[in-house]
C-alpha cells in the first residue's frame, strides 16, 4: 500500500502543499508541528519514522523571515515528505527531540547558523562556530567578512581575536568591454 498524500491533507491541517518532482512539501502552522509529526510517525498509513534532516531558510524581506524544513522518510512505504513551518526572528519553534532523538543535532545546527531558537531543547549549543562567536553566519544580513578574525600571535604565543578591517577600498571598474571597441562595419 502506497502513501496517499491526499489522505494526509484530509487528516492534517495543512496551509499549503508544494510538489517538487515527486517530493511533497507541506506548509503547516508552527504551533501544530509536534502533533503533526506524531501523526506522521505513528499512524499506520504513513509511518515516517526516520528524520533525515532539519534545515533553515532565510528570507529577510518576508514578514515571517525564516522557514524551518523537516525531511522525513518512511522506510516501510519508501516515501519521503518535507514539512515546513514559518517563523519570525522572535518566535521559537518547539523542539522535536522527544519524537526524533536525532533532532537534537539538527536543531543545534539551525540555532547556531540562523538563530532560530527551539523550546524545550535540552542541549542547545554551538556546533559549527566558536562559543564566543557573535551573530548567525547563514542569515542573509550577516556580513561576508564577518565581524572578527582570529590569528595566531607569535609574540603573545596564543590565538588573538581582532575586529575585521578591510585593507582595500571598494573599487568600481568601469572599463569598456573589448567587444564594444570593435568596429561593426
Z-matrix of the N, CA and C atoms (Angstrom, degrees):
N
C 1 1.447
C 2 1.528 1 108.38
N 3 1.317 2 116.56 1 125.25
C 4 1.448 3 121.57 2 178.26
C 5 1.519 4 110.39 3 -88.13
N 6 1.330 5 114.41 4 157.94
C 7 1.460 6 119.48 5 178.72
C 8 1.515 7 108.96 6 -76.29
N 9 1.301 8 116.60 7 130.70
C 10 1.453 9 122.38 8 174.33
C 11 1.525 10 108.01 9 -98.49
N 12 1.326 11 115.68 10 114.05
C 13 1.456 12 119.06 11 -178.94
C 14 1.519 13 111.41 12 -70.91
N 15 1.331 14 116.41 13 -18.83
C 16 1.467 15 119.43 14 173.88
C 17 1.527 16 109.83 15 -68.14
N 18 1.344 17 117.27 16 -33.74
C 19 1.465 18 120.71 17 176.52
C 20 1.527 19 111.01 18 -65.23
N 21 1.342 20 116.88 19 -38.06
C 22 1.461 21 120.74 20 178.67
C 23 1.524 22 109.99 21 -61.58
N 24 1.331 23 116.08 22 -43.77
C 25 1.460 24 120.72 23 -178.61
C 26 1.529 25 110.68 24 -67.49
N 27 1.331 26 117.44 25 -32.88
C 28 1.465 27 120.80 26 178.57
C 29 1.531 28 111.01 27 -69.25
N 30 1.337 29 116.34 28 -35.01
C 31 1.460 30 121.25 29 -174.54
C 32 1.529 31 112.03 30 -87.40
N 33 1.333 32 117.69 31 -37.85
C 34 1.461 33 121.66 32 -171.84
C 35 1.530 34 111.99 33 -107.93
N 36 1.340 35 117.45 34 148.45
C 37 1.470 36 120.96 35 177.03
C 38 1.530 37 110.82 36 -78.84
N 39 1.309 38 116.18 37 98.12
C 40 1.460 39 122.61 38 -176.69
C 41 1.527 40 108.65 39 -106.23
N 42 1.333 41 116.77 40 133.46
C 43 1.464 42 121.28 41 178.75
C 44 1.520 43 110.52 42 -79.29
N 45 1.338 44 116.41 43 -44.85
C 46 1.463 45 120.87 44 -174.49
C 47 1.520 46 109.35 45 -150.16
N 48 1.326 47 116.14 46 145.76
C 49 1.464 48 122.21 47 175.98
C 50 1.523 49 107.71 48 -116.05
N 51 1.334 50 116.05 49 131.38
C 52 1.459 51 121.64 50 176.37
C 53 1.514 52 107.65 51 -122.47
N 54 1.312 53 116.50 52 147.17
C 55 1.459 54 121.56 53 179.73
C 56 1.519 55 108.44 54 -127.20
N 57 1.340 56 116.40 55 119.80
C 58 1.459 57 123.29 56 177.25
C 59 1.526 58 107.45 57 -115.37
N 60 1.316 59 117.44 58 98.57
C 61 1.457 60 120.23 59 -173.53
C 62 1.514 61 108.90 60 65.75
N 63 1.333 62 116.90 61 -115.52
C 64 1.458 63 120.47 62 176.21
C 65 1.525 64 111.60 63 -105.27
N 66 1.346 65 116.96 64 2.87
C 67 1.471 66 122.01 65 -178.75
C 68 1.519 67 109.96 66 -87.64
N 69 1.325 68 116.54 67 124.73
C 70 1.456 69 122.18 68 176.58
C 71 1.523 70 110.01 69 -92.61
N 72 1.317 71 115.78 70 140.69
C 73 1.456 72 122.10 71 179.21
C 74 1.524 73 108.10 72 -131.10
N 75 1.328 74 116.11 73 127.99
C 76 1.455 75 121.66 74 -179.01
C 77 1.524 76 109.47 75 -114.46
N 78 1.326 77 116.83 76 128.00
C 79 1.450 78 122.19 77 174.15
C 80 1.515 79 107.62 78 -95.88
N 81 1.342 80 116.26 79 124.75
C 82 1.463 81 120.99 80 -176.38
C 83 1.520 82 110.12 81 -128.46
N 84 1.335 83 116.14 82 168.85
C 85 1.461 84 120.79 83 175.98
C 86 1.524 85 109.31 84 -75.01
N 87 1.320 86 116.38 85 142.48
C 88 1.458 87 121.49 86 -175.43
C 89 1.533 88 111.91 87 -64.02
N 90 1.323 89 118.11 88 -32.74
C 91 1.466 90 119.55 89 -178.12
C 92 1.529 91 112.77 90 -74.84
N 93 1.330 92 118.00 91 -12.73
C 94 1.468 93 121.72 92 178.85
C 95 1.526 94 112.89 93 -100.23
N 96 1.309 95 117.28 94 4.37
C 97 1.468 96 121.44 95 -173.51
C 98 1.523 97 113.19 96 -56.39
N 99 1.329 98 117.50 97 -52.28
C 100 1.470 99 120.41 98 -176.75
C 101 1.525 100 111.38 99 -60.56
N 102 1.320 101 116.94 100 -45.88
C 103 1.468 102 120.43 101 -178.00
C 104 1.526 103 111.84 102 -63.79
N 105 1.320 104 116.37 103 -41.96
C 106 1.469 105 119.67 104 -179.56
C 107 1.526 106 110.51 105 -67.47
N 108 1.323 107 117.53 106 -40.46
C 109 1.468 108 119.35 107 178.34
C 110 1.527 109 111.57 108 -66.51
N 111 1.318 110 117.28 109 -35.36
C 112 1.472 111 119.82 110 175.71
C 113 1.520 112 111.14 111 -62.85
N 114 1.321 113 117.14 112 -42.73
C 115 1.472 114 120.50 113 178.24
C 116 1.522 115 110.07 114 -64.22
N 117 1.330 116 117.38 115 -45.87
C 118 1.466 117 120.11 116 -179.07
C 119 1.529 118 112.28 117 -64.91
N 120 1.305 119 117.89 118 -30.50
C 121 1.458 120 120.26 119 -178.91
C 122 1.531 121 112.39 120 -80.34
N 123 1.326 122 117.57 121 -42.84
C 124 1.468 123 119.73 122 -169.98
C 125 1.525 124 115.53 123 -104.22
N 126 1.325 125 119.17 124 -12.39
C 127 1.466 126 119.89 125 179.42
C 128 1.531 127 109.28 126 -68.62
N 129 1.329 128 117.53 127 136.38
C 130 1.466 129 121.01 128 -174.20
C 131 1.531 130 112.88 129 -66.30
N 132 1.339 131 119.33 130 -19.00
C 133 1.462 132 121.41 131 180.00
C 134 1.527 133 112.59 132 -87.76
N 135 1.326 134 118.32 133 -13.99
C 136 1.465 135 120.88 134 -175.56
C 137 1.528 136 111.79 135 -114.56
N 138 1.302 137 118.82 136 -63.78
C 139 1.462 138 126.27 137 176.94
C 140 1.535 139 114.07 138 54.35
N 141 1.324 140 115.40 139 51.09
C 142 1.465 141 120.81 140 172.81
C 143 1.522 142 107.50 141 -81.99
N 144 1.307 143 116.65 142 83.40
C 145 1.458 144 122.26 143 -171.67
C 146 1.527 145 114.44 144 -91.38
N 147 1.333 146 117.99 145 -8.84
C 148 1.461 147 121.19 146 -176.88
C 149 1.529 148 109.74 147 -116.82
N 150 1.336 149 115.63 148 124.55
C 151 1.457 150 121.62 149 172.08
C 152 1.521 151 106.72 150 -92.69
N 153 1.329 152 117.47 151 115.98
C 154 1.464 153 119.87 152 -176.84
C 155 1.522 154 112.96 153 -94.70
N 156 1.341 155 117.25 154 -23.47
C 157 1.462 156 118.17 155 -176.68
C 158 1.525 157 110.55 156 -168.91
N 159 1.316 158 115.98 157 147.57
C 160 1.463 159 123.10 158 164.82
C 161 1.516 160 105.49 159 -125.78
N 162 1.308 161 116.98 160 128.02
C 163 1.461 162 119.73 161 -179.25
C 164 1.517 163 110.43 162 -135.04
N 165 1.314 164 115.37 163 157.72
C 166 1.449 165 121.92 164 178.69
C 167 1.510 166 110.83 165 -111.63
N 168 1.325 167 115.77 166 151.24
C 169 1.452 168 122.49 167 176.21
C 170 1.519 169 107.53 168 -133.34
N 171 1.315 170 116.99 169 142.99
C 172 1.459 171 121.61 170 -176.24
C 173 1.518 172 109.88 171 -119.56
N 174 1.319 173 116.09 172 122.61
C 175 1.463 174 123.63 173 174.63
C 176 1.525 175 107.47 174 -125.41
N 177 1.347 176 118.33 175 86.11
C 178 1.465 177 120.87 176 -170.59
C 179 1.528 178 114.77 177 -63.56
N 180 1.312 179 119.33 178 -20.45
C 181 1.458 180 121.12 179 -179.01
C 182 1.521 181 113.04 180 -85.29
N 183 1.331 182 117.79 181 -12.33
C 184 1.466 183 121.05 182 -178.52
C 185 1.526 184 110.97 183 -82.60
N 186 1.333 185 115.81 184 155.34
C 187 1.462 186 121.36 185 175.80
C 188 1.531 187 109.87 186 -61.53
N 189 1.327 188 116.33 187 -46.70
C 190 1.461 189 121.99 188 172.73
C 191 1.525 190 105.92 189 -97.89
N 192 1.304 191 114.87 190 99.83
C 193 1.462 192 121.61 191 -167.96
C 194 1.528 193 113.84 192 -66.34
N 195 1.325 194 117.47 193 -36.98
C 196 1.461 195 120.17 194 -171.43
C 197 1.519 196 112.09 195 -110.85
N 198 1.324 197 114.21 196 147.91
C 199 1.462 198 121.99 197 167.34
C 200 1.518 199 106.88 198 -118.58
N 201 1.312 200 115.64 199 138.74
C 202 1.455 201 121.06 200 173.91
C 203 1.523 202 105.98 201 -115.77
N 204 1.331 203 116.30 202 124.02
C 205 1.462 204 121.74 203 -176.11
C 206 1.527 205 109.93 204 -111.12
N 207 1.323 206 115.43 205 132.11
C 208 1.471 207 123.09 206 178.99
C 209 1.527 208 107.49 207 -113.38
N 210 1.323 209 116.69 208 122.36
C 211 1.464 210 122.17 209 179.95
C 212 1.521 211 108.28 210 -101.74
N 213 1.326 212 116.14 211 123.57
C 214 1.465 213 121.70 212 -177.52
C 215 1.520 214 110.25 213 -120.01
N 216 1.337 215 115.22 214 150.49
C 217 1.459 216 122.29 215 -179.75
C 218 1.520 217 109.81 216 -129.60
N 219 1.331 218 115.45 217 132.10
C 220 1.451 219 121.12 218 172.43
C 221 1.523 220 107.28 219 -105.06
N 222 1.315 221 116.27 220 108.22
C 223 1.460 222 120.25 221 -179.26
C 224 1.530 223 110.24 222 -69.87
N 225 1.304 224 117.00 223 -38.79
C 226 1.461 225 121.05 224 -178.25
C 227 1.522 226 111.54 225 -60.41
N 228 1.338 227 116.63 226 -42.00
C 229 1.464 228 120.37 227 -177.30
C 230 1.522 229 113.21 228 -103.66
N 231 1.331 230 117.44 229 3.55
C 232 1.465 231 122.41 230 -179.64
C 233 1.529 232 110.48 231 50.39
N 234 1.327 233 115.71 232 55.41
C 235 1.459 234 120.67 233 -176.89
C 236 1.521 235 109.75 234 -135.96
N 237 1.315 236 114.73 235 153.46
C 238 1.460 237 121.56 236 177.58
C 239 1.522 238 109.02 237 -125.99
N 240 1.328 239 114.75 238 153.28
C 241 1.460 240 120.56 239 176.25
C 242 1.520 241 107.99 240 -149.43
N 243 1.317 242 115.04 241 148.46
C 244 1.467 243 120.89 242 177.34
C 245 1.530 244 107.46 243 -117.95
N 246 1.316 245 115.59 244 130.97
C 247 1.461 246 122.64 245 177.80
C 248 1.526 247 107.33 246 -112.82
N 249 1.337 248 117.04 247 128.88
C 250 1.467 249 120.71 248 179.59
C 251 1.516 250 110.06 249 -121.23
N 252 1.336 251 114.63 250 143.82
C 253 1.454 252 122.04 251 170.66
C 254 1.525 253 107.43 252 -127.17
N 255 1.336 254 116.34 253 150.10
C 256 1.460 255 120.30 254 177.84
C 257 1.521 256 108.94 255 -113.42
N 258 1.336 257 115.85 256 138.54
C 259 1.461 258 121.72 257 -179.81
C 260 1.528 259 109.25 258 -141.68
N 261 1.332 260 115.45 259 158.95
C 262 1.457 261 119.62 260 172.90
C 263 1.528 262 108.95 261 -94.96
N 264 1.319 263 116.51 262 -170.93
C 265 1.467 264 120.18 263 -175.46
C 266 1.525 265 113.39 264 -70.03
N 267 1.323 266 117.82 265 -21.72
C 268 1.462 267 120.87 266 -174.69
C 269 1.522 268 113.56 267 -103.28
N 270 1.321 269 117.88 268 -16.66
C 271 1.461 270 121.39 269 -175.84
C 272 1.523 271 110.64 270 -83.93
N 273 1.329 272 117.68 271 121.55
C 274 1.471 273 119.25 272 176.48
C 275 1.530 274 110.87 273 -81.69
N 276 1.310 275 115.37 274 160.96
C 277 1.460 276 123.17 275 176.94
C 278 1.526 277 107.24 276 -109.72
N 279 1.326 278 117.14 277 140.09
C 280 1.464 279 120.12 278 177.52
C 281 1.523 280 109.79 279 -67.74
N 282 1.324 281 116.45 280 133.67
C 283 1.456 282 121.10 281 177.18
C 284 1.525 283 109.69 282 -69.62
N 285 1.331 284 115.55 283 144.03
C 286 1.467 285 120.16 284 178.57
C 287 1.526 286 111.11 285 -113.39
N 288 1.331 287 116.95 286 20.83
C 289 1.457 288 119.99 287 -177.57
C 290 1.526 289 112.77 288 -64.66
N 291 1.325 290 118.78 289 -22.16
C 292 1.460 291 120.98 290 177.16
C 293 1.523 292 111.31 291 -79.97
N 294 1.327 293 117.36 292 -18.82
C 295 1.467 294 121.96 293 176.97
C 296 1.525 295 109.83 294 -90.92
N 297 1.330 296 116.45 295 -47.06
C 298 1.464 297 122.88 296 177.73
C 299 1.529 298 107.55 297 -123.88
N 300 1.317 299 117.18 298 113.45
C 301 1.470 300 121.20 299 -176.01
C 302 1.526 301 112.25 300 -61.54
N 303 1.325 302 117.73 301 -32.20
C 304 1.460 303 121.02 302 -179.02
C 305 1.509 304 114.18 303 -73.47
N 306 1.323 305 117.64 304 -5.76
C 307 1.461 306 120.82 305 -177.29
C 308 1.519 307 112.47 306 -69.40
N 309 1.325 308 118.29 307 -21.67
C 310 1.455 309 121.52 308 -177.26
C 311 1.525 310 111.22 309 -56.45
N 312 1.309 311 116.87 310 -48.99
C 313 1.463 312 121.41 311 -178.94
C 314 1.523 313 110.82 312 -61.47
N 315 1.333 314 116.70 313 -48.06
C 316 1.467 315 120.79 314 -176.84
C 317 1.526 316 111.09 315 -63.60
N 318 1.338 317 117.14 316 -40.98
C 319 1.458 318 120.42 317 -179.80
C 320 1.524 319 111.10 318 -65.36
N 321 1.326 320 117.03 319 -39.76
C 322 1.469 321 119.87 320 176.32
C 323 1.522 322 110.90 321 -63.41
N 324 1.304 323 117.01 322 -39.29
C 325 1.458 324 120.65 323 179.94
C 326 1.531 325 111.41 324 -66.34
N 327 1.333 326 117.41 325 -43.32
C 328 1.465 327 120.88 326 178.59
C 329 1.527 328 110.09 327 -65.07
N 330 1.320 329 117.50 328 -39.89
C 331 1.465 330 120.14 329 176.92
C 332 1.529 331 110.87 330 -64.28
N 333 1.311 332 117.44 331 -42.99
C 334 1.453 333 122.49 332 -178.17
C 335 1.528 334 111.72 333 -64.49
N 336 1.307 335 117.93 334 -40.11
C 337 1.459 336 121.50 335 -174.64
C 338 1.526 337 113.82 336 -88.81
N 339 1.351 338 117.72 337 -32.92
C 340 1.457 339 121.07 338 -174.58
C 341 1.525 340 114.17 339 -115.72
N 342 1.328 341 118.52 340 -20.49
C 343 1.451 342 120.97 341 -177.29
C 344 1.514 343 113.63 342 82.48
N 345 1.326 344 118.30 343 18.13
C 346 1.458 345 122.46 344 176.54
C 347 1.523 346 107.07 345 -83.21
N 348 1.330 347 116.67 346 120.04
C 349 1.454 348 121.04 347 -174.99
C 350 1.522 349 110.85 348 -89.52
N 351 1.333 350 116.69 349 142.84
C 352 1.459 351 123.02 350 -179.97
C 353 1.527 352 109.36 351 -114.00
N 354 1.331 353 116.08 352 121.17
C 355 1.464 354 122.08 353 178.31
C 356 1.524 355 110.75 354 -69.31
N 357 1.309 356 116.95 355 145.58
C 358 1.467 357 124.27 356 176.69
C 359 1.530 358 112.57 357 61.78
N 360 1.311 359 117.80 358 22.83
C 361 1.464 360 121.91 359 174.75
C 362 1.525 361 106.70 360 -81.32
N 363 1.330 362 117.10 361 121.36
C 364 1.466 363 120.45 362 -173.14
C 365 1.520 364 113.87 363 -76.69
N 366 1.329 365 118.35 364 -21.38
C 367 1.457 366 119.50 365 -174.33
C 368 1.520 367 110.72 366 -140.95
N 369 1.326 368 117.27 367 59.02
C 370 1.464 369 119.63 368 179.55
C 371 1.525 370 108.39 369 -74.08
N 372 1.320 371 116.41 370 119.44
C 373 1.461 372 121.17 371 -176.00
C 374 1.519 373 109.78 372 -149.92
N 375 1.313 374 116.29 373 158.65
C 376 1.463 375 120.45 374 176.62
C 377 1.532 376 108.59 375 -77.13
N 378 1.306 377 115.91 376 131.46
C 379 1.458 378 120.53 377 -179.75
C 380 1.523 379 112.40 378 -109.23
N 381 1.313 380 117.49 379 -40.32
C 382 1.455 381 121.17 380 -171.87
C 383 1.519 382 113.79 381 -106.89
N 384 1.322 383 116.96 382 -10.20
C 385 1.461 384 120.22 383 177.44
C 386 1.524 385 108.72 384 -121.73
N 387 1.318 386 115.88 385 169.37
C 388 1.455 387 121.76 386 179.95
C 389 1.525 388 109.71 387 -73.00
N 390 1.319 389 118.00 388 155.88
C 391 1.461 390 121.85 389 -178.25
C 392 1.523 391 112.87 390 -61.75
N 393 1.310 392 118.72 391 -30.77
C 394 1.452 393 121.38 392 179.38
C 395 1.511 394 113.57 393 -90.74
N 396 1.322 395 117.67 394 6.49
C 397 1.468 396 122.15 395 -175.83
C 398 1.520 397 110.71 396 -64.66
N 399 1.329 398 115.74 397 136.08
C 400 1.462 399 121.68 398 178.76
C 401 1.516 400 109.43 399 -104.14
N 402 1.330 401 117.10 400 131.00
C 403 1.461 402 121.07 401 176.35
C 404 1.510 403 112.34 402 96.83
N 405 1.326 404 114.32 403 -177.63
C 406 1.466 405 122.32 404 -177.09
C 407 1.529 406 107.95 405 -132.00
N 408 1.324 407 118.16 406 107.57
C 409 1.457 408 121.87 407 -166.69
C 410 1.525 409 116.96 408 -65.91
N 411 1.325 410 120.03 409 -21.78
C 412 1.461 411 119.09 410 -179.18
C 413 1.525 412 113.90 411 -94.27
N 414 1.321 413 116.88 412 4.08
C 415 1.461 414 119.00 413 171.58
C 416 1.517 415 108.58 414 -72.38
N 417 1.314 416 115.97 415 143.02
C 418 1.467 417 119.84 416 -176.38
C 419 1.530 418 112.75 417 -66.42
N 420 1.334 419 118.12 418 -22.29
C 421 1.461 420 119.74 419 -179.90
C 422 1.531 421 112.91 420 -91.92
N 423 1.323 422 117.68 421 4.64
C 424 1.463 423 120.89 422 177.29
C 425 1.534 424 108.21 423 -76.05
N 426 1.342 425 118.89 424 131.83
C 427 1.468 426 119.95 425 -177.54
C 428 1.534 427 111.80 426 -65.39
N 429 1.314 428 115.87 427 143.42
C 430 1.468 429 121.20 428 -177.23
C 431 1.520 430 112.46 429 -61.69
N 432 1.321 431 117.38 430 -30.46
C 433 1.459 432 120.11 431 -178.94
C 434 1.516 433 112.21 432 -89.06
N 435 1.315 434 118.21 433 -10.92
C 436 1.457 435 120.51 434 -176.75
C 437 1.520 436 110.74 435 82.00
N 438 1.315 437 116.83 436 -177.50
C 439 1.462 438 121.58 437 -179.30
C 440 1.518 439 111.88 438 -101.19
N 441 1.316 440 117.50 439 -33.71
C 442 1.462 441 121.61 440 -179.39
C 443 1.520 442 109.29 441 -132.10
N 444 1.314 443 114.44 442 159.31
C 445 1.457 444 120.26 443 174.36
C 446 1.524 445 108.62 444 -128.28
N 447 1.305 446 116.14 445 151.18
C 448 1.457 447 119.82 446 178.67
C 449 1.527 448 108.98 447 -115.86
N 450 1.310 449 115.42 448 143.90
C 451 1.462 450 121.41 449 177.22
C 452 1.514 451 108.49 450 -152.46
N 453 1.312 452 115.84 451 159.78
C 454 1.459 453 120.76 452 178.47
C 455 1.519 454 109.00 453 -88.14
N 456 1.331 455 116.98 454 124.75
C 457 1.456 456 122.88 455 178.40
C 458 1.531 457 107.67 456 -97.66
N 459 1.329 458 115.91 457 116.02
C 460 1.464 459 121.26 458 -177.29
C 461 1.521 460 111.33 459 -67.59
N 462 1.324 461 117.33 460 -37.04
C 463 1.459 462 121.31 461 -178.18
C 464 1.524 463 110.47 462 -65.70
N 465 1.344 464 116.69 463 -43.73
C 466 1.464 465 120.90 464 -178.75
C 467 1.531 466 112.64 465 -87.25
N 468 1.323 467 117.15 466 -9.42
C 469 1.466 468 123.93 467 -178.99
C 470 1.535 469 112.19 468 54.97
N 471 1.323 470 116.28 469 43.53
C 472 1.462 471 120.81 470 177.95
C 473 1.528 472 109.89 471 -159.03
N 474 1.308 473 115.39 472 169.73
C 475 1.455 474 121.46 473 175.89
C 476 1.522 475 108.25 474 -82.08
N 477 1.346 476 116.55 475 131.38
C 478 1.462 477 120.93 476 178.29
C 479 1.525 478 109.23 477 -117.71
N 480 1.321 479 114.84 478 150.37
C 481 1.459 480 121.84 479 178.35
C 482 1.520 481 108.49 480 -112.13
N 483 1.326 482 116.26 481 131.44
C 484 1.452 483 121.60 482 -179.10
C 485 1.519 484 109.62 483 -133.36
N 486 1.335 485 115.61 484 154.01
C 487 1.455 486 119.13 485 175.00
C 488 1.517 487 109.68 486 -65.46
N 489 1.307 488 116.11 487 145.72
C 490 1.464 489 120.85 488 -179.89
C 491 1.522 490 108.95 489 -71.56
N 492 1.323 491 115.93 490 129.79
C 493 1.455 492 121.39 491 175.34
C 494 1.521 493 107.30 492 -127.85
N 495 1.319 494 115.53 493 116.78
C 496 1.456 495 119.37 494 179.91
C 497 1.521 496 109.12 495 -77.08
N 498 1.326 497 116.64 496 126.83
C 499 1.456 498 121.76 497 -173.42
C 500 1.524 499 112.51 498 -82.53
N 501 1.306 500 118.49 499 -10.11
C 502 1.450 501 120.56 500 -174.53
C 503 1.526 502 109.39 501 -129.38
N 504 1.313 503 115.94 502 137.83
C 505 1.458 504 120.41 503 177.23
C 506 1.523 505 109.28 504 -69.92
N 507 1.311 506 115.18 505 155.25
C 508 1.458 507 120.02 506 175.32
C 509 1.522 508 108.53 507 -70.23
N 510 1.317 509 117.33 508 131.90
C 511 1.460 510 120.81 509 -177.99
C 512 1.516 511 109.71 510 -121.31
N 513 1.314 512 114.24 511 147.52
C 514 1.463 513 120.76 512 176.07
C 515 1.518 514 107.13 513 -112.77
N 516 1.302 515 116.57 514 123.49
C 517 1.457 516 121.65 515 178.20
C 518 1.519 517 108.01 516 -99.18
N 519 1.332 518 115.42 517 113.34
C 520 1.457 519 119.86 518 -177.57
C 521 1.529 520 108.30 519 -119.97
N 522 1.303 521 115.31 520 67.04
C 523 1.454 522 120.25 521 179.18
C 524 1.517 523 109.24 522 -100.30
N 525 1.311 524 114.66 523 152.92
C 526 1.464 525 118.41 524 177.21
C 527 1.520 526 108.59 525 -73.05
N 528 1.292 527 114.96 526 143.36
C 529 1.447 528 120.36 527 176.39
C 530 1.522 529 109.10 528 -70.32
N 531 1.325 530 118.65 529 145.52
C 532 1.473 531 119.64 530 177.18
C 533 1.524 532 111.89 531 -59.78
N 534 1.323 533 116.26 532 -25.36
C 535 1.462 534 119.55 533 -179.42
C 536 1.523 535 111.38 534 -75.08
N 537 1.336 536 117.28 535 -24.31
C 538 1.453 537 120.47 536 179.97
C 539 1.533 538 111.23 537 -79.33
N 540 1.319 539 118.64 538 -18.88
C 541 1.465 540 121.48 539 -177.87
C 542 1.517 541 111.90 540 -88.04
N 543 1.327 542 118.44 541 -11.82
C 544 1.466 543 121.11 542 -179.57
C 545 1.519 544 110.01 543 -72.39
N 546 1.295 545 115.40 544 142.30
C 547 1.468 546 120.92 545 176.12
C 548 1.524 547 107.81 546 -83.44
N 549 1.292 548 116.74 547 124.54
C 550 1.473 549 121.50 548 -177.53
C 551 1.518 550 112.60 549 -86.41
N 552 1.305 551 120.69 550 19.01
C 553 1.452 552 120.93 551 -178.36
C 554 1.490 553 114.42 552 -84.13
